[in-house]
């Protein structure tokens, strides 16, 4: 009996090791390979493959794993699970606190980040600056080597510090999406299971010192601890990473409203933000392709709460559920129709990018 148990344990260990070698959903599930060993399960929340009987697999919600193994508890049997099919409630409440006017103010702060530094600091950047007044002590942040930028200012209307990061300035947003890697960093010892996209985290680290210095200068004059984070596209991903650092290490209380954010981390990151009381709204527009990258199946998961604009009417929107991946909001275009660049470049009736800055020629695409 002892020898038999040892043999079984050895077989299970070998099977588990074989599964862990699979790095893509299709290889793990093996539905297209009649000769594949179907003892593995792809765990969507982790973006990893494991034996279907492993502790790791058993702890996965059934809606968040795929397997062809007989007896597997996984709901899905295909590797190409559409966005929103893995739903893990992270935030309670109705989301009734969404303020359209405040969101539009944050949109203009996000849009202004695309403009020239001197225009931002003098608040003469064109459409976005003209639509919103009340910023003081503005410091433009620019990391030329990494093509990153943003600004920090004091919003006297809100008695809050505003931190806004610029989105991607490139020749092709599609190329940028295609070049995103799927690797993660785990930067917070308090939350060892909170994974964030390593590239977005690196971008924040490149800007962190200058942002913290600018915040300290404002706090020397204004005692507020409120920080309102925003950004569009890449800028939104940087902002949500920054929010965690500013809360954990600088005694500040950040909230966020951002636009067209890619998936910046995993479900562990979303849960860590909720545990720290970092809340806000992630605004999406119709078939914008960027919120669907990197793929949910590779272990990336949005933070709640999403506010979804289905059309071009600026004040017509849906406040989505608290899962972060509501299949009735932007995820409903998955997997075939989440391909629009034009929807990514228009939010709440305004164009995002450098073309509407005062005399600027740069473009976000």
Protein Blocks (a to p, Z undefined) as FASTA:
>chain_A
ZZmmmmmmmmmmmmmmmmmmpcbfklmnommbmkbccfbccdfknopacdfkbmklmmpc
fklcccfbehiabfbfcfblcehkaccdfbgcjhlmpcfklmmmmmmmmmmmmpcfklmm
nopnbjmlmmpghiahiacdddfknopaddddddfklopacddddddddfbfklmmmmpc
cbdcdfbfklmmlccdfklmmmmmmmmmmmmmmmmmmmmmpmcfbdcdddehjlmmmmmm
mmmmmmmmnopacddddehiacfbdfklmmmmmmnopacddddehjafklmpccfklopa
cdddddddfblbfkbccdddfkopacklmmlmpcklmmbfklmmpgghiacdjklpghia
bdcZZ
